[in-house]
Amino acid sequence: MKVEPPARPSSEVYYGDPDYADAEALETELRRVGEICHQCRRCLPLCPSFPKLFELIDATDREIEGVTMAGFDTVNELCYHCKLCYNHCPYTAPHDWDVDFPKLMRRHQGARAKRDGIPLRQKLTTRTDLIGKLGALVPSLMNFANRNRLSRIAMEKTLGIHRDWVQPSFTSKTVRRWFAQRKARSEATNGYVAFFTTCSVDYSDPETGRAAVEVLEHSGVRVELVYRRCCGMPFTDVGDLDAARRNAELNVAELLPRVEAGATIVVPGPSCSLMLKTEYPRLLRTESARRVAGATRDLMEYLFDLARAKKMNRDFTKPLGKVAYHAPCHLRAQNIGFRARDLLRLAGADVSVVDACSGVDGTWGMQARFHDESMRVAAKMLKRLEDAEPDVIATDCPLAALRIQEGLGRKAHHPVVLLHRAYGMGGG
């Protein structure tokens, strides 16, 4: 096989560039990358996109040239942006072929959104702050609707969210409200953190937010809560890159002064920390975005660095038992190691790692039309978690936690909640 290096490498084509939305340039790159993937096929078992691509190629004597753009659209629909193929691929930069399949799929999705528009029901699922604020205003009503079978059937027919997908719970006492009502804390001297809670933690998982704040403070870290809007990741799931860029600009403007004051931006959700670290510089291409990205750490990454520097309090008093830890795809994509596993072991837990995909990654796995395919992807993860026979299940990803609850009927906790318990500060 001979594949020439691209005239303009994938890694140099950004949102807003003329080539990014150009249909001809996009098709050329889809066929170039598709030919490389066809000859390699190393990513075949990773997700539904690759089997579909190879099926389309094998169905015609012309191979990649015989695949229509409608066929490429189908491949793109099946990509849920787990990003596992990037680290799996032997042809990423600095290789001359410069393959970045996840970035190409995001570009293709944005082009489809501009070409075909974004359905209203998909747009509604991306308004996480609006949904969260409504949930905080009338949590009992929202939680009833999310659990009532009739309303879930109606939700499936109108919004396209599968009736069996476990919806998050809502509470009137968000992390921000809890933080504002706390007694004043003394100035800590062991670091300064700007805690970007994320929409899922703030509105639906306050236990994780409270645990994170108290665990950080227990080691003398000063914590400032900085969250007003979603990181923008849900917008990228439907190709609404303009909305993602607006959120990125506003968040960077709010976070940069904290960075300049010496803060580390700490994020409890791996999809959101990945968004700040990698997508903000791509979307904005500004020095401010690069500075914010460089100062961003995933929560367990930050705590591990604290422990490695011998600045983390290690007075763990409560045993955690056997923990099955699910390592999310977007955390593995950050190449920072299994820091939650390391910290839980430091706290005395017997930890087994499950590094298999939950098949959700944004809104894809909750959609009725992809639900069965999504469950097939998640089957390996669910079986390995069940086979581990753990006392407790942990995952950093809120969507993976909902998939675990759907598939196993068990609650999965953020690792920081387990550290909180090990300190004797949380419930059993």
MORAWO-V347995 format. One record per backbone hydrogen bond with DSSP energy under -1.0 kcal/mol. CO is the residue of the C=O (numbers start at 0). NH is the residue of the N-H. Records with the same first field share a line. If there is no record, write none. Layout:
CO = NH, NH
This chain:
8 = 11
9 = 12
13 = 16
21 = 25
22 = 26
23 = 27
24 = 28
25 = 29
26 = 30
27 = 31
28 = 32
29 = 33
30 = 34
31 = 35
32 = 36
33 = 37
34 = 38
35 = 39
36 = 40
40 = 43
42 = 45
47 = 51
48 = 52
49 = 53
50 = 54
51 = 55
52 = 56
53 = 57
56 = 59
59 = 62
61 = 64
62 = 65
63 = 66
67 = 71
68 = 72
69 = 73
70 = 74
71 = 75
72 = 76
73 = 77
75 = 78
83 = 87
84 = 88
90 = 98
91 = 94
94 = 97
99 = 103
100 = 104
101 = 105
102 = 106
103 = 107
104 = 108
105 = 109
106 = 110
107 = 111
108 = 112
109 = 113
110 = 114
111 = 115
112 = 116
118 = 122
119 = 123
120 = 124
123 = 126
125 = 127
126 = 130
127 = 131
128 = 132
129 = 133
130 = 134
131 = 135
132 = 136
133 = 137
137 = 141
138 = 142
139 = 143
140 = 144
141 = 145
143 = 147
147 = 151
148 = 152
149 = 153
150 = 154
151 = 155
152 = 156
153 = 157
154 = 158
159 = 367
161 = 164
171 = 173
173 = 177
174 = 178
175 = 179
176 = 180
190 = 221
191 = 263
192 = 223
193 = 265
194 = 196, 225
197 = 201
198 = 202
199 = 203
201 = 174
202 = 170
204 = 208
205 = 209
206 = 210
207 = 211
208 = 212
209 = 213
210 = 214
211 = 215
212 = 216
213 = 217
215 = 218, 220
216 = 219
219 = 189
221 = 192
223 = 194
231 = 235
232 = 236
234 = 239
238 = 240
239 = 243
240 = 244
241 = 245
242 = 246
243 = 247
244 = 248
245 = 249
246 = 250
247 = 251
248 = 252
249 = 253
250 = 254
251 = 255
254 = 258
255 = 259
256 = 260
257 = 262
258 = 261
263 = 193
264 = 296
265 = 195
266 = 298
268 = 272
269 = 273
270 = 274
271 = 275
272 = 276
273 = 277
274 = 279
278 = 282
279 = 283
280 = 284
285 = 289
286 = 290
287 = 291
288 = 292
289 = 293
290 = 294
292 = 295
294 = 264
296 = 266
297 = 301
298 = 302
299 = 303
300 = 304
301 = 305
302 = 306
303 = 307
304 = 308
305 = 310
306 = 309
313 = 315
320 = 349
321 = 390, 391
322 = 351
323 = 393
324 = 353
327 = 331
328 = 332
330 = 333
331 = 334
336 = 338
337 = 341
338 = 342
339 = 343
340 = 344
341 = 345
342 = 346
343 = 348
344 = 347
349 = 322
351 = 324
353 = 326
359 = 364
363 = 366
365 = 161
369 = 373
370 = 374
371 = 375
372 = 376
373 = 377
374 = 378
377 = 381
378 = 382
379 = 383
380 = 384
381 = 385
382 = 386
383 = 387
385 = 388
391 = 323
392 = 412
393 = 325
396 = 400
397 = 401
398 = 402
399 = 403
400 = 404
401 = 405
402 = 406
403 = 407
404 = 408
412 = 394
413 = 416, 417
414 = 418
415 = 419
416 = 420
417 = 421
418 = 422
419 = 424
420 = 423
421 = 316, 317
